[in-house]
Amino acid sequence: MQPRNMSMSGVVDLAAVKAAGEARQKAEQARAEAARSGGGGAVAPAGLVIDVDEAGFERDVLQRSAEVPVVIDFWAEWCEPCKQLGPLLERLAVQYNGRFLLAKVDVDANQMLMQQFGIQGIPAVFAVVAGQALPLFQGAAPEAQIRETLDQLIQVAEERFGLTGIAVDAEAGAGAAEPAETPAGPYDALLEAAARALDANDFGGAVQAYKNVLVDDPANTEAKLGLAQAELLARVQGLDPQQVRKNAAENPSDVAAQIAAADLDLVGGHVEDAFARLVDTVRRTAGDERDAARVRLLDLFEVIGGDDPRVAQARAALARVLF
């Protein structure tokens, strides 16, 4: 059973919608499996250090930064200072026990990321917190200075964004087996109820049904995908398209108006227009307004699907605007 398309039939490809959650499914499955086995959804210490490339930057850095500060180490094999700093950062990532995630980016293989961050020399260390990037330091700094910088980063992440890090299972081995396939759970009835609610245009009921599944099974891909779709339909229900588009055209600086118009663009099949509108809104705004536009754009990515080339193009455009 898959989330049904309903009034969006012909606009959103359900195969693409299914792909939207796959980018994060692996990590979520691991946490869910650990929770079922009594591990509380913790990750292994080896999972605190990850290699990141341009294709996975949205998934591994921007999305993860909503739950834990992500420290990015830009390095290269030929860089001697990098060989000093890299192991130190990896050791600190384990010692800090989930208070931050270390993402390693090989600049030779990821030139676009290097350009987007404006990096002139390596090693260079940045952080991304709740989707916001900030430079930390450049060069192989002393350990005491690095610890002080990390402590400040963690404090800001917790106080301003409520990010307390991720749980770590010290007993988990680096070579742990792939998580077993999730067996069919007791959620079929709830998922069917959500689908019936969508059929009846009861989008609020569908949203709640999908949320009920996710409370017990946060890694349930079908529920996550259905929720993204149902929330979009709920947002546009009752809107006057003509008035929404008029408001957006007359008030280009009104973020709420642009977000509403982007939702209607997507439902109407104008996917590129929806993405371009929000990327431009992110470019022209700052602070909470910028974050609101960015978060809505990420929501729309999930509805369309991570494998859709339009999503990949919009992600690249968003990265250029952010960094």
LUMTORBA-7704 format. One line per field, with one value per residue (C-alpha): residue number from 1; x, y, z; residue in one letter. Coordinates in steps of 0.5 Angstrom, whole numbers, padded with zeros to 4 digits, always signed. Example, Ala and Ser with C-alpha at 12.3 -4.5 7.8 and 13.67 -1.06 7.14 Angstrom:
// LUMTORBA-7704
seq = c(1:2);
xx = c(+0025:+0027);
yy = c(-0009:-0002);
zz = c(+0016:+0014);
type = c(a:s);
***
This chain:
// LUMTORBA-7704
seq = c(1:2:3:4:5:6:7:8:9:10:11:12:13:14:15:16:17:18:19:20:21:22:23:24:25:26:27:28:29:30:31:32:33:34:35:36:37:38:39:40:41:42:43:44:45:46:47:48:49:50:51:52:53:54:55:56:57:58:59:60:61:62:63:64:65:66:67:68:69:70:71:72:73:74:75:76:77:78:79:80:81:82:83:84:85:86:87:88:89:90:91:92:93:94:95:96:97:98:99:100:101:102:103:104:105:106:107:108:109:110:111:112:113:114:115:116:117:118:119:120:121:122:123:124:125:126:127:128:129:130:131:132:133:134:135:136:137:138:139:140:141:142:143:144:145:146:147:148:149:150:151:152:153:154:155:156:157:158:159:160:161:162:163:164:165:166:167:168:169:170:171:172:173:174:175:176:177:178:179:180:181:182:183:184:185:186:187:188:189:190:191:192:193:194:195:196:197:198:199:200:201:202:203:204:205:206:207:208:209:210:211:212:213:214:215:216:217:218:219:220:221:222:223:224:225:226:227:228:229:230:231:232:233:234:235:236:237:238:239:240:241:242:243:244:245:246:247:248:249:250:251:252:253:254:255:256:257:258:259:260:261:262:263:264:265:266:267:268:269:270:271:272:273:274:275:276:277:278:279:280:281:282:283:284:285:286:287:288:289:290:291:292:293:294:295:296:297:298:299:300:301:302:303:304:305:306:307:308:309:310:311:312:313:314:315:316:317:318:319:320:321:322:323);
xx = c(+0000:+0003:+0000:-0005:-0004:-0012:-0013:-0006:-0006:-0002:+0002:+0006:+0009:+0008:+0015:+0018:+0015:+0017:+0024:+0024:+0025:+0030:+0036:+0035:+0032:+0039:+0040:+0033:+0033:+0039:+0036:+0029:+0033:+0037:+0031:+0027:+0033:+0033:+0039:+0035:+0036:+0043:+0049:+0056:+0062:+0064:+0058:+0060:+0065:+0062:+0065:+0061:+0061:+0057:+0051:+0050:+0051:+0043:+0042:+0048:+0050:+0044:+0038:+0043:+0044:+0037:+0039:+0046:+0051:+0055:+0063:+0066:+0073:+0075:+0082:+0086:+0091:+0096:+0095:+0100:+0097:+0090:+0094:+0095:+0088:+0084:+0085:+0085:+0078:+0076:+0078:+0074:+0068:+0068:+0070:+0065:+0060:+0055:+0055:+0057:+0058:+0064:+0063:+0070:+0070:+0075:+0076:+0079:+0073:+0068:+0070:+0063:+0063:+0069:+0067:+0060:+0064:+0069:+0075:+0082:+0086:+0086:+0085:+0079:+0073:+0066:+0060:+0053:+0047:+0040:+0042:+0046:+0053:+0059:+0066:+0070:+0078:+0083:+0089:+0092:+0090:+0092:+0087:+0086:+0083:+0079:+0076:+0074:+0071:+0067:+0065:+0062:+0059:+0055:+0053:+0050:+0047:+0043:+0041:+0039:+0036:+0035:+0040:+0043:+0046:+0045:+0045:+0052:+0052:+0059:+0058:+0056:+0062:+0064:+0063:+0056:+0051:+0046:+0040:+0035:+0029:+0023:+0018:+0011:+0008:+0002:+0001:-0003:-0010:-0007:-0004:-0010:-0014:-0010:-0011:-0018:-0018:-0014:-0019:-0025:-0021:-0020:-0013:-0013:-0015:-0009:-0004:-0006:-0006:+0001:+0003:+0000:+0005:+0011:+0010:+0012:+0016:+0020:+0023:+0017:+0018:+0011:+0008:+0013:+0012:+0004:+0005:+0009:+0004:-0002:+0001:+0002:-0006:-0008:-0004:-0007:-0014:-0019:-0014:-0016:-0011:-0012:-0012:-0005:-0002:-0004:-0001:+0005:+0006:+0005:+0009:+0015:+0018:+0012:+0015:+0009:+0006:+0011:+0011:+0003:+0004:+0010:+0005:+0000:+0005:+0007:+0000:-0001:+0005:+0009:+0015:+0021:+0017:+0016:+0023:+0025:+0021:+0023:+0030:+0030:+0026:+0032:+0037:+0033:+0031:+0035:+0034:+0027:+0024:+0030:+0029:+0022:+0023:+0029:+0025:+0019:+0023:+0026:+0019:+0017:+0023:+0020:+0014:+0017:+0023:+0030:+0032:+0028:+0033:+0029:+0030:+0038:+0038:+0034:+0039:+0045:+0041:+0040:+0047:+0049:+0045:+0046:+0054);
yy = c(+0000:+0007:+0014:+0016:+0022:+0024:+0031:+0032:+0026:+0028:+0033:+0029:+0022:+0017:+0014:+0020:+0021:+0015:+0016:+0023:+0019:+0014:+0019:+0019:+0012:+0008:+0012:+0012:+0005:+0004:+0008:+0005:-0002:+0000:+0002:-0004:-0008:-0003:+0001:+0007:+0009:+0010:+0011:+0007:+0011:+0010:+0014:+0020:+0021:+0021:+0022:+0027:+0029:+0034:+0029:+0027:+0034:+0036:+0029:+0028:+0036:+0040:+0035:+0032:+0039:+0040:+0035:+0035:+0041:+0038:+0040:+0040:+0039:+0041:+0037:+0034:+0028:+0032:+0037:+0036:+0040:+0036:+0030:+0033:+0036:+0030:+0025:+0030:+0032:+0025:+0023:+0029:+0027:+0021:+0024:+0029:+0023:+0025:+0033:+0034:+0030:+0031:+0031:+0030:+0033:+0032:+0038:+0035:+0031:+0036:+0043:+0046:+0045:+0048:+0054:+0055:+0056:+0061:+0057:+0059:+0055:+0048:+0045:+0049:+0048:+0050:+0048:+0048:+0048:+0048:+0049:+0055:+0055:+0059:+0059:+0056:+0056:+0055:+0051:+0046:+0050:+0047:+0042:+0047:+0052:+0047:+0044:+0052:+0053:+0046:+0048:+0055:+0051:+0046:+0052:+0056:+0050:+0048:+0055:+0058:+0051:+0046:+0041:+0037:+0032:+0025:+0018:+0014:+0006:+0005:-0002:-0002:-0004:-0001:-0007:-0008:-0012:-0008:-0007:-0013:-0011:-0008:-0013:-0012:-0008:-0007:+0000:-0003:-0001:+0006:+0007:+0005:+0010:+0015:+0013:+0013:+0020:+0023:+0020:+0024:+0030:+0030:+0032:+0034:+0027:+0024:+0028:+0026:+0018:+0019:+0022:+0017:+0012:+0016:+0017:+0009:+0008:+0014:+0011:+0009:+0011:+0010:+0015:+0020:+0021:+0021:+0026:+0031:+0030:+0031:+0037:+0040:+0039:+0041:+0048:+0049:+0047:+0053:+0058:+0062:+0061:+0068:+0072:+0068:+0069:+0077:+0077:+0074:+0079:+0085:+0083:+0080:+0081:+0078:+0071:+0068:+0070:+0067:+0061:+0060:+0061:+0056:+0051:+0052:+0052:+0045:+0043:+0046:+0042:+0048:+0045:+0049:+0055:+0053:+0051:+0058:+0062:+0059:+0059:+0067:+0068:+0065:+0069:+0076:+0075:+0073:+0071:+0067:+0069:+0066:+0060:+0059:+0059:+0054:+0050:+0050:+0049:+0042:+0040:+0041:+0037:+0031:+0031:+0031:+0026:+0026:+0023:+0028:+0032:+0038:+0037:+0036:+0043:+0046:+0044:+0046:+0053:+0053:+0051:+0057:+0062:+0059:+0059);
zz = c(+0000:-0002:+0000:-0005:-0010:-0010:-0012:-0014:-0019:-0025:-0021:-0017:-0019:-0013:-0015:-0014:-0008:-0005:-0007:-0002:+0004:+0002:+0003:+0010:+0011:+0012:+0018:+0021:+0020:+0024:+0030:+0030:+0030:+0036:+0039:+0038:+0041:+0047:+0044:+0044:+0037:+0039:+0033:+0034:+0035:+0028:+0026:+0029:+0023:+0016:+0009:+0005:-0002:-0007:-0008:-0001:+0002:+0003:+0006:+0011:+0013:+0012:+0014:+0020:+0022:+0025:+0030:+0031:+0030:+0024:+0024:+0017:+0015:+0008:+0007:+0001:+0001:-0001:+0005:+0011:+0016:+0014:+0016:+0023:+0024:+0021:+0026:+0032:+0030:+0029:+0036:+0039:+0035:+0039:+0046:+0045:+0045:+0040:+0041:+0034:+0028:+0024:+0016:+0012:+0005:+0000:-0004:-0010:-0011:-0009:-0012:-0012:-0005:-0004:-0008:-0005:+0002:-0001:+0002:+0000:+0003:+0007:+0012:+0013:+0019:+0018:+0022:+0020:+0025:+0024:+0016:+0018:+0016:+0020:+0019:+0025:+0024:+0019:+0019:+0024:+0031:+0038:+0041:+0047:+0042:+0038:+0044:+0046:+0039:+0040:+0047:+0044:+0038:+0042:+0047:+0042:+0038:+0045:+0047:+0040:+0037:+0042:+0039:+0045:+0040:+0038:+0043:+0042:+0043:+0046:+0045:+0038:+0033:+0027:+0023:+0025:+0020:+0016:+0020:+0018:+0014:+0018:+0019:+0017:+0023:+0027:+0022:+0016:+0019:+0021:+0014:+0011:+0015:+0013:+0006:+0006:+0010:+0003:-0001:+0003:+0003:+0010:+0010:+0017:+0019:+0014:+0017:+0024:+0022:+0019:+0025:+0030:+0026:+0026:+0034:+0035:+0028:+0026:+0021:+0017:+0010:+0008:+0013:+0012:+0005:+0006:+0012:+0007:+0002:+0006:+0010:+0003:+0001:+0008:+0007:+0000:+0002:+0002:-0001:-0007:-0012:-0016:-0009:-0007:-0013:-0013:-0006:-0008:-0014:-0011:-0005:-0007:+0000:+0004:+0006:+0008:+0001:-0003:+0001:+0000:-0008:-0008:-0005:-0010:-0016:-0014:-0013:-0020:-0023:-0024:-0020:-0022:-0021:-0014:-0012:-0016:-0012:-0005:-0007:-0009:-0003:+0001:-0003:-0001:+0006:+0013:+0020:+0022:+0015:+0011:+0015:+0014:+0007:+0007:+0011:+0007:+0001:+0004:+0005:-0002:-0004:+0000:-0004:-0010:-0009:-0008:-0015:-0019:-0023:-0021:-0014:-0015:-0019:-0014:-0008:-0012:-0013:-0005:-0003:-0007:-0004:+0003:+0002);
type = c(m:q:p:r:n:m:s:m:s:g:v:v:d:l:a:a:v:k:a:a:g:e:a:r:q:k:a:e:q:a:r:a:e:a:a:r:s:g:g:g:g:a:v:a:p:a:g:l:v:i:d:v:d:e:a:g:f:e:r:d:v:l:q:r:s:a:e:v:p:v:v:i:d:f:w:a:e:w:c:e:p:c:k:q:l:g:p:l:l:e:r:l:a:v:q:y:n:g:r:f:l:l:a:k:v:d:v:d:a:n:q:m:l:m:q:q:f:g:i:q:g:i:p:a:v:f:a:v:v:a:g:q:a:l:p:l:f:q:g:a:a:p:e:a:q:i:r:e:t:l:d:q:l:i:q:v:a:e:e:r:f:g:l:t:g:i:a:v:d:a:e:a:g:a:g:a:a:e:p:a:e:t:p:a:g:p:y:d:a:l:l:e:a:a:a:r:a:l:d:a:n:d:f:g:g:a:v:q:a:y:k:n:v:l:v:d:d:p:a:n:t:e:a:k:l:g:l:a:q:a:e:l:l:a:r:v:q:g:l:d:p:q:q:v:r:k:n:a:a:e:n:p:s:d:v:a:a:q:i:a:a:a:d:l:d:l:v:g:g:h:v:e:d:a:f:a:r:l:v:d:t:v:r:r:t:a:g:d:e:r:d:a:a:r:v:r:l:l:d:l:f:e:v:i:g:g:d:d:p:r:v:a:q:a:r:a:a:l:a:r:v:l:f);
***
